[in-house]
Amino acid sequence: MEPTKESKSTQKTKDKMSVYFQKKEHLLDEKKKEVNDIKRGAEAAANFIRPLVLMLLWNWIMPGLFGLATIGYLQAFGLYIMSRILFNHEDVNYDE
């Protein structure tokens, strides 16, 4: 049986719609990946900025308060890593 002109146009419309929806889903996936990449970059930058803040606060408060020596960036980075190990602040999901 030969398809009629209406069924051909209907088929073309369905093909166009399916391609359109696939492209839209593809764009949403790309947007999610882009947002995740930005979040990873921000977290990486924060992992190098937080020890700097720790060093500045330590050098401002601790020598005057307790008579302790000042520290450098690498020592502050070590303190930051040690505090992350000792005081891990990951959320615990009790619903599982």
C-alpha positions in Angstrom: 0.0 0.0 0.0 1.4 3.4 -1.0 1.5 6.0 1.7 -0.7 9.0 1.1 0.5 12.6 0.9 -0.9 13.3 4.3 0.9 10.3 5.9 4.2 11.3 4.3 3.9 14.9 5.7 2.9 13.5 9.1 6.0 11.2 9.1 8.3 14.1 8.2 6.8 16.2 11.0 7.4 13.3 13.5 11.0 13.0 12.3 11.6 16.7 12.7 10.0 16.7 16.2 12.1 13.7 17.3 15.3 15.3 16.1 14.3 18.6 17.8 13.7 16.9 21.1 16.9 14.9 20.9 18.8 18.2 20.3 17.1 19.8 23.2 18.0 16.9 25.5 21.6 17.0 24.1 21.8 20.7 24.9 20.5 20.1 28.4 23.2 17.4 29.0 25.9 19.8 27.7 24.7 22.5 30.0 24.8 20.2 33.0 28.3 19.1 32.1 29.3 22.8 31.8 27.8 23.6 35.2 29.6 20.6 36.8 32.9 21.7 35.2 32.5 25.2 36.7 31.7 23.7 40.1 34.8 21.5 39.9 36.9 24.5 39.0 35.5 26.6 41.8 36.2 23.8 44.3 39.8 23.4 43.0 40.4 27.1 43.4 38.9 27.1 46.9 41.3 24.3 47.9 44.2 26.7 47.2 42.5 29.9 48.7 41.4 28.4 52.0 45.0 27.7 53.2 45.9 31.3 52.4 43.0 32.5 54.5 44.1 30.1 57.3 47.6 31.4 57.1 46.5 35.0 57.3 44.2 34.4 60.3 46.9 32.3 62.1 49.5 35.0 61.6 47.1 37.7 62.8 45.7 36.0 65.9 48.0 33.2 67.2 51.4 35.0 67.7 49.7 37.8 69.7 47.4 35.6 71.7 49.6 32.6 72.5 53.1 33.7 71.5 53.2 31.1 68.7 55.4 31.5 65.6 54.0 32.7 62.3 53.5 30.2 59.5 54.0 30.1 55.7 51.6 29.0 52.9 52.9 25.4 52.8 52.5 25.0 56.6 49.0 26.5 56.3 48.3 24.0 53.5 49.4 21.2 55.7 47.2 22.4 58.6 44.3 22.6 56.1 44.8 19.1 54.9 45.2 17.8 58.4 42.0 19.5 59.6 40.1 18.0 56.6 41.3 14.6 57.6 40.5 15.0 61.3 37.2 17.0 60.9 35.7 15.6 57.8 32.5 17.6 57.1 30.8 15.4 54.5 27.0 15.1 54.7 25.8 11.7 55.9 22.6 10.4 54.2 20.6 8.4 56.7 17.7 7.7 54.3 19.5 4.9 52.5 
